[in-house]
């Protein structure tokens, strides 16, 4: 009864409009239509479902019909159609506005969360509305495909549906940022991010996924997110082929570049002489890269570079003569390999050091 009483509030004036319209056979005027739209908006804001409201309108129309006489009853169906349509339009308008406001609030929260903005306490409160408890550790996975993705894209919906079907109501947040898919999960639930990586890789038609380490607190989400982004950037510069990258497995690279100046000095000192070669340093750096990537097997490296074994051997000898370091010597090999990694990280020789 209380529910019915609540619905009745949003039917005020409805019966009167029907009676007035049926008496003359006219259509509802602008003021009447706008009044009904307003009632629909207020009902939506109160959280009352449209199906319940339509049933109430039809029941009220039945009561009006019982009092109509003659030709007036013939106009009732048309009047009800116009009235309910206007009411539903207002209800749907309010729903769309609420959805836009919710989406805006969610986007603002995501931006603040991933950039470490906003008051920590306030951010933690807002996070609970979206299923996150920032007092716990979290890890972030970022998926990047051949094209940018947004929240409403079919790829995003597909991955979200898969996560929901597999993990139900676990505290997981799936979103997008700068055209990438992002999944935030509790740090002790590695299975969630592994599953996300598998689904995102497939949904993005072979895209790459990077997973940051778990870190505690509000700042932990930012830290893990940045690790994942750095892993994607590193994969591009280092030509890493793995579809799923874990920041924990790539810690050697930040260590190598922590002292950028020292790494730059190493690259210039060890590899600088390769600039004297015909064609510049890049072909010989590519030679060293293939050589080290194949476990120093010259025949396999030659195949990867579409060279003969003889041409590969000549290049390695040329590198030895120019740098004074022998790729076949274990001690020299470590220095050369570290310098080659540094060159790729610093984009040398394309960028001056």
N, C-alpha and C positions, 0 to 999 in steps of 0.2 A: 504493500500500500504506500509505503514511504517513497518507493521508486516511482510509482505511478504519480504520486503528488509532485515529485520533482519534475517529471515530464510535462505535467499540466502547465507548469510555469512557462513553457516554451510554445504553448498553443494559444496563448492569450490573444484574442482578436481574430483567431482563425475562423471560428464558427460565424462570427459576424460578417467577415469578408465573404464567406460562401453564401450566406443568406442574401447579402446585397447584390452579389454577382448573379445569382440564380433568379432574383426578382426581375431583372431586366434582360438577362442573357448577354450582358456585356463581358468584355475581357477584363482581367485584373488591371488596375491602373498602376502607374509607376510607383506611387507612394505605397500602395499595398504590397507590391512585389518587393520593394526595398525593405519594408517592415518585416516581411517573411524571411528575407535573406539575413537580416539582422538577428532574428530569432534563431536561425540556423547556426550562425556564427557563435552566438552565446551558448547554445546547447553543446556545440563542439568543444568550446573552451571549458565547459563544465565536465567534459569527458563522457557525455552520453552518446551511445552508439546510434548510427543512422537507422539501422533496421528497427530498433525499438521506437524511434521517433516516427518513422513512416507508419508503423502499425497504429500508433496513437492517433496520427492524422486520419487514417482510414476509419478508425473507430469513431472519431469525432464526426467525420463526414456521414457515417451511418446514422448518428443521432440527429444531424441536421436534416437528413433525407426523410426521417420519420415525420417531420413537421412541414415538409414542403407539399404544396398542392398544385395540381394542374401541370402546366408547361414548365413551371419553375424547376421541377425535379429533372426535367430533360437536360438542363444545363449543368447539373451538379458534377457529372463526370469530368467535363471539360474544365470546370473551375478547380476541382481537386487536382487535376493534372498540372495546371499552371501553378497552383499554390505549393504543392509538394516539390515541384521542380525548382521553384525559387528558394524554398527552404533548404533543399539538398545542395543547391549551388552555394548558399551561404555557409552551410556546414562544411562542404568540401574546401571552400576558400579558406576557412579558418584552419582546417587540417593541413593544407599546403603551407600556410604561413607558419604553423607550428613546426612542421618538418624542416622548413628552411631555417628557422631559428635554432632548432636542435642541431642541424648540420653545421651552422655557423659556429655554435658553441663548441661542437666537437672538433671542428677544424682549428679554432682558436686554441683549444686545449692541446691538440696534437702539436701545433707550432710551438706553444710555450714549453711543452714537455721535451721536445726534441732539441730545443735550443737553450734549455735551462733557464728560461725566463720566468717571471712571476714569483711571488712570495712562496717559499717552500711549503708552509702550512696550508695556504690557500690551494696550491697546486695539488697537494696530497688529498685535500677534500674533494676537489673536482675529479681527481683520478678515480675515486671510489664509485662515482656515478658511471664510469666507463669500465668498471670491473677490475681495476688495478689497485693493489695495496702497495704503495711506494715505500712502506717501512721494510718490505722484503727486497731481496736481490732480484734483478730482472736482466734478461738478455734480449738482444734485438737482432733480428735477421732482416736483411734487405735484399730484395730481388730486382734485378734489372734486365729488361728484355730489349728487343730490337726497336720497340716503340714505347712512348710514354703511356702510363696507365693512370686512371683516376678512380675515385671511389665508386662511381656508377658503372664502370666498364664491365663487360661480360667476364673478362679474365679475373677481375677482382671478386666478382660475385661467385665465380666458380671455385676459387681458392677458399673463400669464406665459407661456402656451403660445405666443402670437404672438411674443413677444420671443425665446423659445428657438428657435422655428422660423426666425426671420429672422437671428439673430445667433449662434446656437450657443453655444459655450463662452466668449464674451467675458465680461470681468469686470464683470458687471452684478448688482446686488442689487435685487430687487423685494420690497417689504414694505408693511405698512399701519401707520398711526399715527393715533390719534384719529379713526377712521372715514374716513381719506383714503388713497388709493393713493400710494405713494412709490417712485420709481425713482432709484437712485444709479448713475452711470456715470462712466467716465474723462472728464476735462474735454476731451480732444481728440477725443471721439466724439460730436459734436453730433447725428449721424444717429440715434443710439440714443434720445436724449431726444425728438427730433422724432417718431420712429416711436411711442414710448411715448405721446406726447401725442395722436397720431391715434387709436391703439387705445383709450386710456382715454376719450377724448371720445366715441367710438362706444359703448364698453361701458357707460359710465355714462349712456347715453341723453341725450347733450348736456351732460355735465358740463364744468366749466372746469378747465384745466390751467395751472399757472404753473411756469416754469423759471428757477431761480436761475443766477447766473454761476458759472463754474469758479473754484475757489480751491484753493491747495495745502495739503498737510498734513492732520493729523487735524482741526484746527479749520476747515479749508476746507469739510468736509462740513456742519458746523453752520452756517457762514456762508451757504452756498448754500441750505440748507434754510430758514433764517430769511428769506432774500430771497424765496424762493418763497411762503412763508406771508404775508409782507407784501404781495406782489403780489396774492394772492387777497383779502386784506382791503381793499386799495386798490381793486380792481375792484368790490367790493361797495359801498364808500362813494362811488365816483366813477361808478357805473353804467356801467362799461366793458363793452362787448358782445362783445369779442373772445373766442373760445373758448380761445385759447392766448395766454398773457401771458409775456413775457420780461422779467426784472428789468432787463436791460441797456437795454431800451426805456423804462423807467419811472423812470429815475434823476432826472428833473427833479422828481418829487414829493417824494422824501426831501430834496432840496436845498431846496425851498420850505418844508418844515416843520422844517428843521434848527434854525432859531431860532424856536421855537414862539411865544415871546412877541412877537417882531417881527411874525410873521404874524397873531397875534391882534390886535395893535394896528392892522394894516392893515385887517383885516376890520371891526373896530369903527368905525374912522375913515371908511372909504369906504362901507361898506354899512349901518352903524348907522342912518343916517337913514331907511332903507327901512322900519323898524319903524313909522313914522308912517302908512304907507299903510293903507287899508282892507283888512283881511284879513291884515295883518302883512307881514313881509319875504319869507316863503317864496315866494309866487306871483311876486314880481318877480325873485327869484333864479332861479327856474325859467325865467322869461322870458329872463334874460341867458344862462343855460346853453344853452337851445335856440338862441338867437341866435348865440352863439359857436360852438356845435357845428356849425351849418349854414354856417359861413363868413360870418356876418353877412348872411345873405340873409333879410330879414324875412318874405317870403312863405312860404319853406320852414319857417322857425321857427314861423310862425302855424299852418301845417298840422300840424306835430308837436304843437302844444299845443291843437289843435282850436279855434283862434281865427280870427276874421276878420282880414284884413290891417289893417283900420282899428283893431281892438282891440289888435293887436300894436303898431302905431305909437303908439297912445295910451299903452300901458305903457312903451315906450321913452322917450317924452317925460316921463312921470311919473318915471321913474328919473332922467332928466337934471335935472328940477326939484328932486328931493329930495336928490340926491347932489352936484349941481353938475358931474358928469362926464357927457359926452356919449358914448354907446355908438358913435356914428357917427364920432367923432373918433379918429384913429389913436393919439394920445398918451393920451387918456382911456381908449380901449379897452383898452390894455395894462394900465393900473392896475385897471380894472374886472374884466378877465378874471382877473388874478392874484388879486384879492380873492375872486372867485367860486370859483376853485379852492381857495383857502384855506378858504373857508366850508364847502365840501364835505368837505375833509380834516378839518376841526375839528368837523364836524357842527353848524355854526351855521346858523340861530338856535335849533335844538332844544336845544343845549347852551350855557350861558352861558360867555362867555370872560372 
